[in-house]
Amino acid sequence: MSASTTVRPSSRAAVLDRGTAMQLAATEYGRFEELLRTLGPDDWARSTDCPGWDVRALAGHVLGMEQMVATVPTFLAQNAGAAKAGGGIDALTALQVRKAARFSAAELVERFAALAPRAVRGRRRLARFLGRVTIPEDQVVGDQPERWVFGFLFDVILTRDTWMHRIDISRAVGREVYLTPEHDGVLVADVVAEWAARHGRPYRLRLTGSAGGEWAAGTGGDELELDALDFCRQLSGRGAGTGLLSQQVPF
């Protein structure tokens, strides 16, 4: 069975337990803030791997996602605004970037830092009440539409999104990405597990670097070795993956 025809569950849910998921969220918000505080005046205008977004716009989007989950009224208002603009993730992120553009770089960083604890609490609260509810709109992974429950968004995707954008900004400004096995290694392992479930084939995988590890399933499959960040970037669509690496995973 090819990656493009893999049968996927109708409502994808998180595998991580909520306690682990929220600890990862809190740590990742902290690391994103730390990176923003290292940026100089010229860094904010640097292009990123996200088409059409410089560092300033990307940080505005991450702030907007943080704001969206911090309170129920903001969650409803952002999604209503996106729906008026045509709906979907592109409309939502464009709204977030536009609203954040009124802040100076310093204001953006301080707002992000101040809101992080509330965003973690908001995600936990929203996941508790909406976690098993299926998101109404299709989510597209690669070229395949699928459905998620809200818990997958709050527990997994919003942390992966922040993490990947921390990598995007680090690459844009020439910073080494700060990685630890206890945090980034757990995030990468969760990505590997979802990737393996999505393609459903035997494999042996060795990921190098502080966030890496070794995984295998079945016999006679592809044997892959690459840097953990390169692996995740390819699965996110930021690189031209081939074979099993063409199986995308949402970030």
Phi, psi and omega per residue, in radians:
M1 nan 2.246 -3.109
S2 -1.364 2.816 3.137
A3 -1.066 -0.583 -3.067
S4 -1.300 -0.233 -3.126
T5 -2.040 0.203 3.109
T6 -1.054 2.292 3.109
V7 -1.354 2.216 -3.099
R8 -1.962 2.624 3.099
P9 -1.088 2.656 -3.049
S10 -1.258 -0.471 -3.135
S11 -2.387 1.613 -3.058
R12 -1.204 2.352 -3.099
A13 -2.125 2.877 3.120
A14 -1.241 2.588 3.015
V15 -1.704 -0.634 3.113
L16 -1.070 2.467 3.014
D17 -1.228 2.733 -2.995
R18 -1.141 -0.632 3.121
G19 -1.060 -0.800 3.093
T20 -1.114 -0.754 -3.109
A21 -1.051 -0.731 -3.103
M22 -1.295 -0.551 3.045
Q23 -1.157 -0.720 3.078
L24 -1.084 -0.711 3.139
A25 -1.077 -0.823 -3.111
A26 -1.103 -0.772 3.141
T27 -1.124 -0.721 -3.102
E28 -1.195 -0.674 3.052
Y29 -1.043 -0.703 3.122
G30 -1.122 -0.713 -3.134
R31 -1.239 -0.595 3.088
F32 -1.143 -0.755 3.085
E33 -1.034 -0.802 -3.135
E34 -1.012 -0.723 3.110
L35 -1.123 -0.792 -3.136
L36 -1.017 -0.633 -3.105
R37 -1.235 -0.261 3.098
T38 -1.528 -0.154 -3.009
L39 -1.312 2.369 3.038
G40 -1.591 3.014 -3.089
P41 -0.973 -0.653 -3.103
D42 -1.358 -0.338 -3.060
D43 -1.209 -0.553 -3.014
W44 -1.136 -0.408 -3.107
A45 -1.695 0.083 -3.111
R46 -1.287 2.495 3.122
S47 -1.222 2.600 3.091
T48 -2.041 3.114 3.099
D49 -1.302 -0.085 3.093
C50 -1.593 1.963 -3.042
P51 -0.930 2.246 3.087
G52 1.458 -0.061 -3.114
W53 -1.998 2.196 2.931
D54 -1.556 -3.116 -3.109
V55 -1.022 -0.696 -3.126
R56 -1.064 -0.809 -3.133
A57 -1.165 -0.713 -3.128
L58 -1.117 -0.757 3.098
A59 -1.119 -0.624 3.090
G60 -1.108 -0.674 3.084
H61 -1.119 -0.790 -3.130
V62 -1.118 -0.703 3.041
L63 -1.046 -0.760 -3.128
G64 -1.075 -0.686 3.086
M65 -1.146 -0.679 3.086
E66 -1.097 -0.795 3.113
Q67 -1.077 -0.679 -3.067
M68 -1.029 -0.663 -3.058
V69 -1.692 -0.080 -3.092
A70 -1.224 -0.618 3.125
T71 -2.431 2.643 3.118
V72 -1.114 -0.758 3.112
P73 -1.017 -0.703 3.126
T74 -1.200 -0.653 3.080
F75 -1.022 -0.813 -3.136
L76 -1.193 -0.715 -3.091
A77 -1.159 -0.761 3.139
Q78 -1.103 -0.762 -3.120
N79 -1.214 -0.570 3.056
A80 -1.182 -0.727 3.107
G81 -1.099 -0.698 3.110
A82 -1.154 -0.678 3.128
A83 -1.099 -0.680 3.100
K84 -1.128 -0.496 -3.119
A85 -1.572 0.171 3.094
G86 2.015 -0.226 3.074
G87 1.415 2.904 3.101
G88 1.623 2.967 -3.059
I89 -1.153 -0.601 -3.140
D90 -1.134 -0.711 3.112
A91 -1.164 -0.683 3.141
L92 -1.135 -0.838 -3.100
T93 -1.187 -0.622 3.093
A94 -1.090 -0.697 3.087
L95 -1.083 -0.761 -3.132
Q96 -1.108 -0.786 -3.129
V97 -1.119 -0.720 -3.128
R98 -1.125 -0.770 -3.126
K99 -1.187 -0.616 -3.126
A100 -1.327 -0.276 -3.076
A101 -1.153 -0.308 -3.124
R102 -1.372 -0.188 3.139
F103 -1.585 2.533 2.945
S104 -1.214 2.909 3.120
A105 -1.025 -0.759 -3.137
A106 -1.112 -0.726 3.112
E107 -1.121 -0.700 3.131
L108 -1.046 -0.817 -3.127
V109 -1.084 -0.785 -3.099
E110 -1.176 -0.674 3.090
R111 -1.129 -0.732 3.130
F112 -1.059 -0.827 -3.105
A113 -1.084 -0.775 -3.084
A114 -1.182 -0.547 -3.035
L115 -1.516 -0.310 -3.008
A116 -0.946 -0.863 3.137
P117 -1.064 -0.660 3.118
R118 -1.188 -0.606 3.125
A119 -1.147 -0.709 3.099
V120 -1.112 -0.809 3.117
R121 -1.095 -0.688 3.127
G122 -1.124 -0.705 3.117
R123 -1.128 -0.720 3.103
R124 -1.088 -0.763 -3.115
R125 -1.150 -0.816 -3.141
L126 -1.113 -0.673 3.126
A127 -1.158 -0.607 -3.138
R128 -1.140 -0.688 -3.073
F129 -1.596 -0.540 -3.063
L130 -2.013 -0.012 -2.957
G131 -0.941 -0.630 -3.089
R132 -1.641 -0.015 -3.137
V133 -1.452 2.377 3.131
T134 -1.361 2.292 3.073
I135 -1.094 2.302 -3.038
P136 -1.093 -0.649 -3.050
E137 -1.505 2.581 2.993
D138 -1.113 2.524 2.981
Q139 -1.920 2.348 -3.069
V140 -1.809 2.142 3.100
V141 -2.072 2.013 -2.936
G142 1.200 -2.069 3.058
D143 -2.073 0.310 -3.054
Q144 -1.896 2.152 3.042
P145 -1.334 2.530 3.097
E146 -2.690 2.953 3.135
R147 -2.006 2.512 3.075
W148 -2.108 2.725 2.877
V149 -1.512 2.750 -3.118
F150 -1.049 -0.541 3.127
G151 -1.041 -0.598 3.100
F152 -1.142 -0.668 3.089
L153 -1.148 -0.898 -3.028
F154 -1.275 -0.654 -3.066
D155 -1.488 -0.531 -2.961
V156 -2.094 -1.047 -2.934
I157 -1.111 -0.729 -3.087
L158 -1.157 -0.497 3.049
T159 -1.347 -0.764 3.081
R160 -1.030 -0.690 -3.130
D161 -1.085 -0.837 3.115
T162 -1.096 -0.755 -3.141
W163 -1.060 -0.838 -3.122
M164 -1.148 -0.639 3.110
H165 -1.252 -0.466 2.996
R166 -1.114 -0.682 3.075
I167 -1.162 -0.761 3.126
D168 -0.995 -0.823 -3.115
I169 -1.177 -0.735 3.127
S170 -1.025 -0.756 3.106
R171 -1.131 -0.695 -3.087
A172 -1.145 -0.611 -3.061
V173 -1.840 0.089 3.069
G174 1.319 0.544 3.092
R175 -1.719 2.539 2.967
E176 -1.273 2.378 -3.130
V177 -1.345 2.208 3.114
Y178 -1.343 2.104 -3.066
L179 -2.298 2.502 3.006
T180 -2.403 2.583 3.103
P181 -1.054 -0.622 -3.052
E182 -1.188 -0.447 3.139
H183 -1.950 -1.199 -3.073
D184 -1.121 -0.605 3.097
G185 -1.088 -0.629 3.099
V186 -1.206 -0.727 3.095
L187 -1.062 -0.789 -3.122
V188 -1.147 -0.726 3.130
A189 -1.052 -0.662 3.098
D190 -1.163 -0.675 3.076
V191 -1.103 -0.781 3.135
V192 -1.033 -0.790 -3.124
A193 -1.064 -0.729 3.128
E194 -1.212 -0.731 3.091
W195 -0.997 -0.807 -3.129
A196 -1.117 -0.697 3.128
A197 -1.162 -0.618 -3.121
R198 -1.229 -0.754 -3.103
H199 -1.513 -0.467 3.005
G200 1.153 0.388 -3.094
R201 -1.957 2.788 3.026
P202 -1.176 2.590 -3.118
Y203 -2.858 2.833 2.899
R204 -2.287 2.242 -3.035
L205 -2.299 2.253 3.020
R206 -2.158 2.049 3.115
L207 -1.869 2.272 -3.086
T208 -1.672 2.906 -3.133
G209 1.697 3.049 -3.057
S210 -1.113 -0.418 -3.129
A211 -1.733 0.151 -3.012
G212 -1.540 -2.925 -3.118
G213 2.908 -2.981 -3.140
E214 -2.264 2.409 -3.132
W215 -2.467 2.691 3.106
A216 -2.745 2.693 3.044
A217 -2.653 2.356 3.094
G218 1.201 -2.943 3.129
T219 -2.329 2.667 3.056
G220 1.370 0.206 -3.121
G221 -1.575 -3.077 3.112
D222 -1.136 2.539 3.044
E223 -1.957 2.101 -3.023
L224 -2.152 2.451 3.031
E225 -2.473 2.152 3.118
L226 -2.846 2.950 3.109
D227 -1.128 2.502 -3.089
A228 -1.054 -0.701 3.141
L229 -1.216 -0.677 3.086
D230 -1.088 -0.703 3.091
F231 -0.999 -0.898 -3.103
C232 -1.165 -0.657 3.109
R233 -1.095 -0.722 3.120
Q234 -1.147 -0.732 3.142
L235 -1.188 -0.432 3.124
S236 -1.396 -0.145 -3.086
G237 1.650 0.086 3.138
R238 -1.476 -0.117 3.073
G239 -2.401 2.883 -3.111
A240 -1.593 1.432 3.130
G241 -1.303 2.583 3.096
T242 -2.157 2.827 -3.131
G243 1.040 -2.340 -3.141
L244 -1.121 -0.417 -3.137
L245 -1.320 -0.106 3.052
S246 -1.457 -0.145 3.069
Q247 -1.318 1.914 -3.078
Q248 -1.396 2.698 3.075
V249 -2.271 2.418 -3.083
P250 -1.296 2.469 3.077
F251 -2.252 nan nan
